[in-house]
Amino acid sequence: MSRTNFEELLEAGCHFGHLKRKWNPAMAPYIFMERNGIHIIDLHKTVAKIDEAAEAMKQIAKSGRKILFVATKKQAKDVVAEKAKAVGMPYITERWPGGMLTNFPTIRKAIKKMSTIDKMMTDGTFENISKREKLQITREREKLEKNLGSIADLTRLPAAVFVVDVMKEHIAVKEAERLGIPIFGIVDTNSDPTNIDFVIPANDDATKSIEVILNALVGAIQEGLEERKLEKVEAETAEAPVVKERKSRVNKRPRTQREDDEALKANVVNKFIKEEED
């Protein structure tokens, strides 16, 4: 069963592309028709592509890896932040930090700097510096939080990147492509889908269009997380009797040895008493 349907996508306006004169010929397979100079996207193909992307995202989430969500345009940033946060995935909704992927160790250093500042604020160090230094450090902390706070838990490169508007986020796409990181993207008729591994042909300018697609993808991620959790519980349950049996065996050996030792001591004592009596 599909995670979304034609009617739902139609109602959200996912079918509206860009003006014909702005189109990218590489999007031709996903265009249904032209109406009043505007390209109309084939939503049957969009449904199929959403299902394909959702299944791949589910497997990534099930493996315990992270998907980085990227959306810096105003129509998408709030809804992307909300949906990604709901499933514990990292996201970038402010300016893309250059080298976010290709120079990840440097980005991690900046994130660690936030932690260092937080520690200064709690361990009393902050009280021993001047007001001017406090102000500078506080402003730096706020800037870091704004740009990198949403990826603070990203300790290694993401397993995949999801992008809303591949034209606007072309730097993120290039970095992911360079590192061989799979790219999921909502691709409009004016964009090039060539380097996108999982193309979702749809209107990338309308909030409703973006939201309905995200709902399907995030739902799949949630399923993957729940299945991972269930498998972990089942594995722990299956291991429990084995561990218990091992503990039981370990406990029996010392107890038997102890009993032997006590019996030996008793024999020695009895022998000693008997010798004394004689």
C-alpha positions, 0 to 999 in steps of 0.5 A: 500500500502506498504511503500517500495517494494521487488525491492527497498530492493533488490537494497539496498542489504537488503537481504545479511545476515552473514556467515552461521557459524555465524547465530543465529537459532532464525532468521531461520523464516526470512531466505530465503536460503543460497548462497555461505555460506551466508544466504539470508534474505526473503525480502517479510517478510522484507517488511511486517515487515517494514510496521508493524513497520512504522504504530506503529511509526506513531501512537507514533509520532501522540500521541506526544511522542518521539522515541529514535534512536540508531546507534553508528556503522560508517555505520549507525551513519550519516544517522540515525542522519540526518533522526532522526533530520529531524523529531525532534526525539532524537538520540544517534550516539556516545557512549551509555551513561550507564544508559541512560534509567535506570538512566535517572534522572542523564542523565537529570542532565548532560543535565541541566549542559550544559544549566548552562554552556551556561548561564554562557557564556552569563551572564558575569560569564564566564569573571570572572573566570581564563583562566584555569577554562574557558578551563576546562568548555569549554572542558566539554561543548564540551564533553557533547554536543558530547554525549548528545547534540542530546537528549537535548530536551528529557525531559522524557523517550522515548515511544520507542527505534529504534536500528540499529544492536541489537548486537552492541547496546545490552546495549541499548536493555537491558535497554529498555527491563528492563523498558518495552520500546518497541524496534524496531530493524534492525536485521541481521542473526547473531543476536537474535530477541527474545527481539525485539518487532518490528523485521525488518530482514535486512542487518544492515552493509550496509549504503544503506540498513539502509537508505532505511529502515529509509526512510520508517520509518521516512516517517511514523513518518512525517505522524503521526506528520502532522496528529497530527498538523491537528487534533490540528488545527481542534480541535482549530477551533471547539472550537473557536465558542463556546468560542466566544459565551461564551464571547458574553454571558459574555459581555451581562450580564454586559451591561444589568446590566450597562443599568439598573444602568444608568436607575436607576440613571436617574430616581433618577436624574429626581426625584431630579430635579422634587422635586427641581422644585416643 
